[in-house]
């Protein structure tokens, strides 16, 4: 591809050098620069890509997109100066890969909680309908049936467009994609064409990055602001920010809700630990998922499928057969009658939702023992709130390590414990080692009790310092139950 074709799309303020160079790839990391590449210099939170322009040129870059020209100019290289390198990276990548998002129906799901479940089950639903489909989620990226390891909830613009290109080549008709607030703020989705967007909810999270809740809301809203008029914007009418998300969108606005009038109105008819019966717009459907939060997820899935033109009867039938997503309210039952639940709940609202569901469904005499931690190098303000939710909604709570990263695990736990009053502290243990904490919960549990291990869900690793170690909550529960013989 000639660099001219990319220049036509990125609205460069200034260009130096020949436009007619042949570009063989687009990269945003100078370590991946190679002969014939177009290097986009991004200003990140950890490093400024502009400092690495000379490295990229030495490795063979023939074109550079940047916000500021480097001191060292190579006459054989074409330099394009833009207002936002982040946005230009997305547009350049989309252009280079032939705008793959226009070759399939791309649906983005954003919000604090429920993104993974909604995106994954939509993928499974459309696969069951007989379509080839793609998935971009926190857990895994799927190019039809081919798994690709997920590195971020929403990958960088080059990886993203590369994945979409592979999906289009494979004949995928749809792609369901989690859109994180980081991805919107960093313009990773610029240049993509969405057929629809779904808003789940918004609660306390990622304030380490966005600094304020208002900025977090603005990042989510920006996704809907960018949807084209041909797309749909499906929003949760029960969330107090549901209308805010779509107030400036050009897309066709549709709503779903449990409590208020909506285009897709859901009512929980019956709920048990093995599933629930829902009524959506007068149609009853059974789902193996449980909890109000999953009723919202199913409503969003149903609404999205209908808006995409899927046959109503088949949608109802397939939803009834869908299994829960890994690490989302996933059961582990011991031989001694203890029920353990592994869930990704890592925000105060998500933890409260899971515990509220368990409390509503538990039988008289069943105790709840909750194991939970908070990640290091992340939003510190939610730590005391997480501890309060765990203690308030459980019979016993155990505070432990999540992914401490470069923080002292004991400091994280001190900040969690500080959120508890004297009554809550009397039923709370603090155990630094996550395996030790899970084992303690299993030891405390008696027949019919419920152990919730929250925070990591599907993750099969723990990050301590800068190293990643194998650790799987479900696997650990199974091992400690066997070890204890219960």
Secondary structure, 3 states (H helix, E strand, C coil): CEHHHHHHHHCCCEEECCCCCECCEEECCHHHCCCCEEEECCECCCCEHHHHHHHHHHCCCCEEEECCCCCCCCCCCEEEECCCHHHHHHHHHHHHCCCHHHCCEEEEEECCCCHHHHHHHHHHHHHHCCCCEEEECCCEEEECCEEEECCCCCCCHHHHHHHHHHHHHCCCCEEEEECCHHHHHCCCCCCCCCCEEEECCCCCCCHHHHCCHHHHHHHHHHHHHCCCCCCEEEEECCCCCHHHHHCCCCCEEEEEECCCCCCEEEEEEEEECCEEEEEECCEEEEECCCCHHHHHHHHHHHHHHHHCCCCHHHHHHHHHHCCCCCCCCEEEECCCCCEEEEECCCCHHHHHHHHHHHHHHCCCCCCEEEEECCCCCCCCCCHHHHHHHHHHCCCEEEECCCCCECCCHHHHHHHHHCCCCHHHHHCEEECCCHHHHHHHHHHHCCCCCEEEEECCCCCCEEEECCEEEECCHHHHHHHHHHHHCC
